[in-house]
Amino acid sequence: MNTLQTILKILDRELNLKGRALEYTADTKLRGALPQLDSMAIVSLVSALEEELGFEFPEDQLDGAIFETVGTLTDCVQRLLAADSA
């Protein structure tokens, strides 16, 4: 399973989207488009991503732009995973 698929699976589970997230693409809007993606959901999502993918989001890098689209979230996660393995 690649990073995008893993993120979609986690999004679907954490936001209780009942399979809808599995159809999302990198261009799918998240912030402002999903009523489920509130501040509490972001905390749960970040925690699940960190736990399942084995990295930590630096607090200074957590801002709304990361959650703009599936692609921006995936790019950020891939960057952090690469930094952790370097």
Buried (B, 14 or more C-beta within 10 A) or exposed (E): EEBBEBBBBBBBBBBEBEEBBEEBEEEBBBBEEBEBBEEEBBEBBBEBBBEEBEBEBEEEEBEEEBBBBBBBBBBBBBEBBEEEEE
